[in-house]
Amino acid sequence: MSDRYIDFANSSIGHRLVGALGLPAPTRLERWQAGRLRPVEGALLIGGGPLAKHVSTFANRLTDAIYSYGTEPSRATAWIPGHGPKLKAVVFDASDLLHTDQLKQLREFFQPLMKNLDHCAHLVILGRDPQSLSDPFAASAQRALEGFSRSLAKELRSGGTLQLIHVGEGAESQLEGPLRFFLSPKSAFVSGQVIRLNPCSTPVSDWTRPLAGRKALVTGAARGIGAAIAETLARDGADIILLDVPPARTDLDALAARLGGRSITLDICTEDAAAQLIEQLPDGLDIVVHNAGITRDKTLANMTPEYWDAVLAVNLNAPQVLTKALLDSGTLHDNGRVVLLASISGIAGNRGQTNYAASKAGLIGLAQAWAPLLQKRGISINAVAPGFIETQMTAHIPFGLREAGRRMSALGQGGLPQDVAEAVAWLVQPGTGAFTGQALRVCGQSVLGA
């Protein structure tokens, strides 16, 4: 669905009027386009502590234009504020800021950059997990990075985003994958997030088709976000198996044919759904994306048992039962990937959605609880929590609520199904076993929730 306000705000007359009236002026976001080869098309600035030198060793695979500021990473040209090029991407290593006095380096590094960022710039701060540090002062300084990064993300303009990555000891070699995602337009609608990166022994061998040779199942795939996920996984080389309910067969079969995949029609809430699914997957799976979900909104005072039971059955119980069956049967291979489609409603809550929010929060809890149990098999499990996404469902929201949902984020607009799909596609790559048991919000840094 088209966002007419963005169309107006970015028109010649609209830009002048919006500025004169002091109205929000959301920028049309740059997203990944077919045929693009490099994650960053423009200047990449690298600075900060020892991890900056590590990033510089693969920076030439991200872009040709590499600059340093404040430090001297190898193979980088010095960047001078006001004289260097506009910056498309920035990486600052704050992992060695271990005392309050050192935190001033954040201001000293980022302040000169703020008026020199390009359109839709992507910034990443590297740090250490405060809980991994025994020194209270060091842990305090590293925890301060979260408040700084979330606040600075809200100050960025022109579609800029910023993330904080906690790099675990031994996970330094895993940085290329997250930076390829967070410094590129694939993360256009992700901002203000804090990510934990752990060691992982499974590398990506081909960044142009990172999912080549891997079999992926996507539920609720006939349309909307599910269809976008299927298309993106296929683009990245996966063999796609699409699942949806029997009434969606026509759309499902058409999409499967277009993507060269296979379709399965199945009601995932039936008692024998797991057995039926496993029977149709004789060669097993490498990737499972639980996208199928429904809403039945009512305030709790008016919530019927049927509404409650239906939402919990589809959104939470079915992913639990199906995933356990796929694991127990060995259908999901070792080093597999599981992604659960949650929602910011499951993080922040939402009036009239006690059933829906409970189901989505349950998925986040499932990922957190299962992650350590699955690590011995090299399997990662994560949740993706979309915010306001432009779909057929949100198109039917009353105008006032729809506009509020769009504007209540740092980026001032709704996301697209592609934004969710890109996040899922990154999480199911081989190297993202370094990222597990976490919830990645795709919400433009919504004001709702943490």
N, C-alpha and C positions, 0 to 999 in steps of 0.2 A: 504494500500500500504506500502511495506517495505521501511524503510529509510536505504539504503545501507551504507551511510556514518557512521551512528551510529553503524551498525554492524561491519564496518571496524575499527572505532575508539576504540571500546571495545574489539577487538581481541588482541591477544598477540603481534603480529608484528605491528598491526595498532596503538596500544597504545604507543609503543616506537617511531614510526615514527611521529605520530601526536605531541607527546611531543617534539621531536627534532626539528620539523619545526615550533613550536609555533602555530599550528592550533587549532581551537575550538575542545574541547573534551567533547561533551554532554554525560551525563550519562543516561543509560537506566533506565527509571523511574519505580519505584515500584508502582504497581496498586493493587486495591482491588481484592482479589481472593475468589472464592466460598469456603465456609467452615471456613473462618476466623471468629473469635469470638470477638476479642478485637480491638478497634481502633488503639492502640499503641502496637507494639510488640517490646519492648525494654524499655530503661530508659526514664522516664518523669521527667524533672526538673521544679520546680515551685519556683518562687521568686517574690520579689517586694512588693507592698502595700497591702491594706486590702482585695482586691478581691482575692489575692493568697490564703488566708485562706478559702475563699468560694470555690475556685476550689478544694482545698485539701479534701473537704467533699465528693466529688464524684470521685476523682481521681482514687480510687481503682476499679472503674467500667471501667476505660480507660486502665489501665495496672496494673501489680503487682509490677513493679519496679518504686517507687516514691522517688524522691530526692528533697532536698531544697538547695538553695544557696542564701546567703545574707539575708534571712529571715528564720523563723522557722514555716512553716505550720505544722499543726498537722499530725501525722502518716507519717512523711517523714524522710528519712535518709539524713544526711548532705552529700553534694557532694563536693569533693575536686578537683580542676583543676589539671589535669595531673595524678591523682590517681583514680578518679572515673571512671565509665564506659562511653563508648561513648554514646552520647545523641541522642535518636531517636525523642524526642519531647521536646519543651520548652514553658512554659507559663510565661510571665513576666508582672506583674501588674504595669503599669506606671500611673494609674489614680490619684495618689496623688502627681505627679510632677507638681507643680503649680508655679514655678519660674525658671528663667533661671539657677540659681546656682544649682538647683536640677537635671537638665538635665544631669549632669555628671554621674548620676547613670546609665544611659543607657550605657555609655562606660565602667563603672566599672563592670557592670553585664555581658554584652555581649562579651567584648574583650577576657576574658579567655575561653569563650565557643567555639570560632571560630575554634580552632584546635582540638576540642574534640567532634565534631558532627559526628554522624553516617551517613551512606549512606542514601540519601533521607530523611533527617531530616525535621521536620515540626515545625516551630516556630510561636508563636502568642504573640502579645503585646496587652494588654488591656489598654484602656484609656477612656476619656470622650469626648463627642462632644464639640469642642471649642465654638460653637454657643450657647450652653446651659449654658455657664459660664459668669457671670456678671463682674468678675474681669478681666480687660484687660491683666494683667500679666499672670494670670492663663490660659486664653484662648490662649495666645501666646505660653506658654509652651506646652499645649496640641496640638496645631497646629504643633509645632515642631516635634511631634511624627510621623506625616505623612511623612515629608521629611526624617527623620531618617529611618523609616521602609521601605520606597520604595528604599532607597539607599542600606540599608543593605541587602535587598532581592536580589539585583543585585550582591552583593559580595559573596553570598553563593555558594558553590560548591557541586559537587556530588549529584545533583538533589534536593538540599534543597529549601524550600519555606518559606515565612514569610508573615503574614497578621497582620493588625491592626484592632481591634474591638473596636468601641466606644460603651460603655455599658451605656445605658440610666438609669436614676434613676428609680428603681423598676424593672429593667430588669435583675438584678443579678441572679435570679432563672432560667433564660433562657440560661445560659452559657453552660450547658452540651451539648445541641444539636450542636451549632456551633463548639465547641471544638471536638466533635466526628467526625465532618466533616473535619475541617481544620487541625487537628493533625493526620489524617489518610491518607492512600493512595488514598482515594476517591477524595482528592483535589490535586492529583499529578501534574496537569497542571494549578493550580491556584496559583498565587504568586503576591506580591506587592499590594494587594487589601486593601481597607479601607471600613469596614462594620459598619453600624449603627444597634444596637440591641435595640429594644424597649420592653416594657412589653407585655406579652401575657398570657392569662389565659388557653389556650388549651395545655395540656401536651401530650407527647408521652408515651403511656402505655407499649409498647413492642419494644425495640430497634432492635430486630432481624427481626421484620416485622412491621415497623412503619406505613405502609399504609394499613394494614389489614382492610377489610370492607369498603374501600373507592373506589369509581368508578372514573376512569380516562380516559379522552379523549385525544388522541394524533393525531394531524393532520400531514399530510405528513409522515405517519408512515411506508410506504412500505419498505423503505430501508434507508441505511446511518444513519445519526444522529437520525432520527425519529424512526427507528427500534431499535437502541440502547437504546433510551429513553423508549420505550415500554417494552423492555426486563428488564431494570433496575427497572422500576415501578412494573412490575410483580414480580420480585425477592423480592421486599420489601412488597409484599402482596396485591397490588392493583388489582382490577378487571378492565381489560383493554378493551377499545373500540378504535379500530384503524380506522383512516379515511385517505383516499387518493383518487386521481382521478380515474375514471373508467379504463383508460388504465393500471393502476397498480394493477388491481384486483387480478391477479394470485399470485403475491408476497405478497399482503396484506392478502389474504385469508390463504396462507400458514403460514405466521407469526402468524396470529390470532389463527389458529389451534394449532400451537406449544405452544403458551402461554396460551391457554385455554381462549382466549378472543373472542371478536366479531368484525367484520369488517363492515365498512360503506363506500361505494363508492359514492363520491359526488364532483362536481365541486363547490368549495366554493365561486366562483365569480358570480354565477348565481343569478338572482334577488330574487329567492325564496329559496336560499340555507339555510338561517336561519330557515325558516318555515319547510323545509324538515328535517333539523337536529333535531330540537326540537321534531318533530313527532316521530323520531326514538329513543328518549331518554325519555321514559315515566317514568322511575324511577329516573330521574335527574342525576346530576353529583356532585362530590366533587372536582375534579381536571380537569383543562383544560390546555393543553400545545399546544400553537400555534407554531408548527415547520414548517409547509408548507411554502415554499418560492422558488423563482426563481431568476435567474440573466439574464440580457440582456445588456451586457456591450458594451458601446461605449463612446467615448469622447462626450462632449455636442455638439460640432460642427457637429457631425455626428449622434446624437441621433434622431431616428425616433419617431413620436408620438406613434406608436404601441409599441415600446420597452419601452418607458416611462410609458405608461398607463398600460401595462401588469404587470410590476414590482410593481407599486404602488397599483394596484388592488389586487394582490395576497398577497403581503408582509405586507401591511398596512391596506388597506380598509377592506379586509375580516376579519382579527382579530378584528377590531373595531366593525364591524357590527355584527359578530357572538357573540362576548362577550356581547355586549349590549343586544342582543336578549336573550341570556342565563340568564342574570341577570334580565331583565325585566319580563321574564316569570316564574322566580323562578326555572328554570331548574338547575342552579348552586346554590347549597345549601349554607346556611349560614355557616361560617367558611370554605368556599371553598378556593382553591388556583388556581391562574392563573399565568402561566409563558409564556412570549413572547420571542421567539428566535430572538435576535437582532444580532449585529456583531460589531467588533471593527471598521469596516468601517463606522458605524454610529456614532462612537466617534471621530475617527481621520480623516475620509474621505479617499478616494482612487481614484487615477486617473482612468478615464474611468468608474466610478461607481456612477455618480451623482444621478441616479435614485435609485440604490440599497442603497447607503448611506443615501439618504433622507428617504427611507422607513424604514430603521433600526433605524435611529435617531428618527423617528416618533414613533416607538414602545417604545423606552426608555421614550420619552415624555408622551406617553399614560400611562405607568406604574406610572410615577411620579405624573401625574394629577389625575389619578383615585384612587390612594392609599388612600388618606384621605377621599374620598367619600365612599369607601367600608369598612372602618374600623368599622363603626357602625354595620355592618353585620358580622364582624370577618373575612372578606375576605382579603387575601393578594394578591398583584399583583406585579410581578417583571420581570425584563428582564435579560436574560443570553446573554452575548456578546462573542461568540467564536472568537478566532484568527485563525491561520492556523491549520486546522484539516485535518488529512489524510482521505480523502473520494474519491469516484470516480470522483467528480468534480475537486478536487485539483490535482488528478493524471493526468489530461489532461492539466494542466498549463505547458507552456514551461519550460524546465529543469532549465534554469538560474533563472527565476522568482520563480519557485517552491523551489529551494535551498535557495534563499534569504528569502522567506517566512518562511522556516523552521528555519533558523539560526538567524533571527532577533528577538530574545527573550532572556531573561535571562537564560532560560533553554536550549536554543540552538537547539530546535527541534520542530516538529509539534506535536499537540495533537492527541488523538484518539477520535472517537465518544463516547467511554465509558466515557471520561473525561467530556464531555458536559452532558451526561446522568446522571452521579453521581451528578453534580451540580443541575440539575433539580430535581432529586429525593430528594435531601436535601431540596430544596426550597418548595416542596409540602408537607413536613411532617407537622403534626398538630402543633408542637411547633414553626415552622418558621413563624407564624403570627407575630412574633417579628421582622421580617425582611420584609419590604414592601416598594414599591416605589423606589426600588434601581436597579442598573445594576451591575451584577456580571460578571466580565471578566474571561473567561476561555481561556487564551492566553499565558501562560508561562511567564507572564510579558513582553509582546511584547514591542518593542521600539516605536511602533505606538500608538499615543494617550496618554492620561493622565494615 
